[in-house]
Amino acid sequence: MTFGLEGKPLDLYSAPHIAAISLILAFCAALILCRKKLQKEAVGYRFAAILAVIISFQQILLYVWYTCSGEWSISWTLPIQLCDMSIFLCVLVLTTKNKYLSELLYFWGLGGATQALLTPDIGNYSFPHFVFYQFFAGHGLIVLTCLFIIFVNRFRPTLKSVIRTFIITNLYAAVIIPVNALTGGNYLFLRYKPQSGSIMELLGPWPWYILWLEAVAIIVFLLLYLPFAFTGSSGKPASISSG
């Protein structure tokens, strides 16, 4: 592992990229296979606590690296991207099981982290740089936590949660617009597209791609809701059994 500033961009679907995704999928599969054991109260709470500590620790390490390397910048390292917010939501949901935070994490986390894992934007910090490991660990942990609340906490999103999340997302974007103006940043990619390839490449120039992102967001949220559309669930996380 390297920690300096020198490096090269990550080649999409290169061996390191595929290996990172494969490892994340393996952890996700293991969680689903072990869901019955994790639904036991003592095991589930212990696992959630450990997961919350790991998520917090890896995020702290990133900001230590930003500071020590001189890479910290108000224009691009403030923890206000949707995936940064999802990290915070992971810790809160794992420790509180709050219904409304769970639905926000589910849509932001799976929708954002999955796209980030498929088209990572990590600058010149490819394998074996620390940032490469932290990026895939952080986003992989978001996906893992989303699966935990679904398969272990048995959280179920509702159509109302789709609407709430869409409204909150737009309100949050409205807050970020002046933040970008003040910092010169590109948080939420509202000023220009990411440098690496992403779905935004198909959505036209600024500002039209932002309007298309609205449509993409609601489609993604509805697709994530679709597996639960006919379950008749209230969306409330179930209590972990003590069995």
C-alpha positions in Angstrom: 0.0 0.0 0.0 1.2 3.5 -0.8 0.2 6.8 0.8 1.9 9.5 -1.2 0.5 11.9 -3.8 1.9 10.2 -6.9 -0.2 7.7 -8.8 -2.3 7.0 -11.8 -6.0 7.0 -12.6 -7.9 3.7 -12.1 -8.7 1.9 -15.3 -12.4 0.9 -15.2 -12.8 -2.9 -14.8 -9.1 -3.5 -14.6 -8.0 -6.4 -12.4 -7.9 -4.3 -9.2 -11.3 -2.9 -9.9 -12.9 -6.2 -10.5 -11.1 -7.8 -7.5 -12.5 -5.0 -5.2 -16.0 -5.4 -6.5 -15.8 -9.2 -6.2 -14.6 -9.0 -2.6 -17.5 -6.7 -1.7 -20.0 -9.1 -3.4 -18.5 -11.9 -1.3 -19.1 -10.0 1.9 -22.6 -9.2 0.9 -23.3 -12.8 0.0 -21.9 -13.9 3.4 -24.2 -11.5 5.2 -27.3 -12.7 3.4 -26.4 -16.3 4.0 -25.8 -15.6 7.7 -28.9 -13.5 8.1 -30.8 -15.9 10.4 -27.9 -16.0 12.8 -27.6 -12.2 12.7 -31.3 -11.8 13.5 -30.6 -13.2 16.9 -30.6 -10.2 19.3 -27.1 -10.6 20.9 -25.4 -11.5 17.6 -27.2 -8.8 15.6 -26.5 -5.9 18.0 -22.8 -7.0 18.4 -22.4 -7.1 14.6 -24.1 -3.8 14.2 -21.8 -2.2 16.8 -18.7 -3.6 15.2 -19.8 -2.5 11.8 -20.5 1.0 13.0 -17.0 1.2 14.6 -15.3 0.0 11.4 -17.3 2.5 9.3 -16.3 5.3 11.6 -12.7 4.3 11.7 -12.2 4.0 8.0 -13.7 7.4 7.5 -11.5 9.0 10.2 -8.5 7.4 8.5 -9.4 9.2 5.2 -9.5 12.6 6.9 -6.2 11.9 8.7 -4.7 11.1 5.2 -6.2 14.3 3.8 -4.6 16.3 6.6 -1.2 14.6 6.6 -0.9 14.7 2.8 -1.9 18.3 2.5 -4.9 17.2 0.3 -7.6 18.7 2.5 -9.4 21.4 0.7 -12.7 23.1 1.4 -13.5 22.9 -2.3 -13.6 19.1 -2.6 -13.0 17.2 0.7 -15.9 18.5 2.9 -17.9 15.4 3.9 -21.1 16.5 2.1 -21.3 14.3 -0.9 -24.2 11.9 -0.8 -21.9 8.9 -0.1 -20.3 10.9 2.7 -23.8 11.5 4.1 -24.6 7.8 3.6 -21.5 6.9 5.8 -22.9 9.1 8.6 -26.4 7.6 8.1 -24.9 4.1 8.3 -23.5 4.7 11.8 -26.8 6.4 12.9 -29.0 3.6 11.5 -26.8 0.8 13.0 -27.1 2.4 16.4 -30.7 3.6 16.4 -32.6 1.6 13.7 -34.6 4.8 13.0 -37.2 4.2 10.3 -36.8 7.5 8.5 -33.0 7.5 8.5 -33.1 3.8 7.3 -35.2 4.8 4.2 -32.8 7.7 3.4 -29.8 5.4 3.8 -31.4 2.7 1.7 -32.1 4.9 -1.3 -29.0 7.1 -1.1 -26.7 4.3 0.0 -27.6 1.6 -2.6 -28.3 4.1 -5.3 -25.2 6.2 -4.8 -22.6 3.7 -3.6 -23.5 1.1 -6.3 -23.0 3.7 -9.0 -19.7 4.8 -7.4 -18.4 1.3 -7.2 -19.2 0.7 -10.9 -17.7 3.9 -12.1 -15.2 5.1 -9.3 -13.9 8.6 -9.4 -10.7 8.5 -7.2 -8.4 10.7 -9.2 -4.8 9.5 -9.5 -5.0 7.1 -6.6 -5.3 3.7 -8.2 -4.2 0.4 -6.7 -2.3 0.0 -4.4 -2.8 3.5 -3.0 -4.5 4.0 0.4 -7.3 6.0 -1.3 -8.1 3.0 -3.5 -8.5 0.8 -0.5 -10.5 3.4 1.5 -12.8 4.2 -1.4 -13.9 0.6 -2.0 -14.0 -0.2 1.7 -16.2 2.8 2.5 -18.6 2.3 -0.4 -18.7 -1.4 0.1 -19.6 -0.9 3.8 -22.4 1.4 2.7 -23.8 -1.4 0.6 -23.3 -4.0 3.3 -25.1 -1.8 5.8 -28.1 -1.4 3.4 -28.3 -5.2 3.1 -28.0 -5.5 6.9 -31.1 -3.3 7.5 -33.0 -5.2 4.8 -32.1 -8.8 5.7 -31.4 -8.5 9.4 -33.4 -5.5 10.7 -36.0 -6.4 8.1 -36.6 -2.8 7.1 -39.0 -2.3 4.2 -39.2 0.9 2.2 -42.7 2.2 1.1 -43.9 4.3 -1.8 -44.1 7.2 0.7 -40.4 6.8 1.5 -39.6 7.1 -2.2 -41.4 10.4 -2.3 -39.8 11.6 1.0 -36.3 10.7 -0.2 -36.8 12.4 -3.5 -38.0 15.6 -1.8 -35.2 15.5 0.7 -32.6 14.9 -2.0 -33.8 18.0 -3.9 -33.8 20.1 -0.7 -30.3 18.9 0.0 -29.1 19.8 -3.5 -30.6 23.3 -3.0 -28.5 23.7 0.1 -25.4 22.5 -1.8 -25.7 25.0 -4.6 -24.6 28.0 -2.5 -22.0 25.8 -0.8 -20.5 25.2 -4.2 -20.6 28.9 -5.0 -18.8 29.8 -1.8 -16.2 27.0 -1.9 -15.6 26.7 -5.6 -16.4 23.0 -5.2 -18.4 20.6 -7.3 -20.3 18.8 -4.5 -23.1 16.5 -5.9 -21.5 17.2 -9.3 -23.9 20.2 -9.7 -21.3 22.4 -11.5 -19.7 19.9 -13.9 -19.6 16.1 -14.5 -17.0 13.8 -12.8 -13.8 13.3 -14.6 -14.1 9.6 -14.9 -16.8 7.9 -17.0 -20.3 7.8 -15.4 -23.9 7.8 -16.4 -23.7 11.6 -16.6 -21.7 11.2 -19.8 -25.0 10.2 -21.4 -27.1 13.0 -20.1 -25.9 16.0 -22.1 -24.1 19.2 -21.1 -24.6 21.4 -18.0 -27.2 22.3 -16.8 -29.3 19.9 -18.8 -27.7 16.8 -17.2 -28.9 18.0 -13.8 -32.5 17.9 -15.0 -31.9 14.4 -16.4 -30.4 13.4 -13.1 -33.8 14.2 -11.5 -35.4 11.6 -13.8 -32.6 9.1 -13.2 -33.0 9.6 -9.4 -36.7 8.9 -9.3 -36.2 5.9 -11.6 -33.5 4.5 -9.4 -35.5 5.0 -6.3 -38.6 3.3 -7.8 -36.4 0.4 -9.0 -35.0 0.0 -5.4 -38.6 0.1 -4.1 -39.9 -2.4 -6.6 -38.9 -5.6 -4.8 -41.0 -4.4 -1.8 -43.9 -2.9 -3.8 -46.3 -5.8 -3.1 -45.2 -6.9 0.4 -47.8 -4.8 2.2 -45.1 -3.9 4.8 -45.3 -0.7 6.9 -41.7 0.0 6.3 -40.9 -0.1 10.0 -37.7 -2.1 11.0 -38.6 -5.3 12.8 -37.1 -6.1 16.1 -34.2 -8.5 16.1 -35.3 -11.7 17.5 -33.7 -13.2 20.6 -34.0 -16.8 19.3 
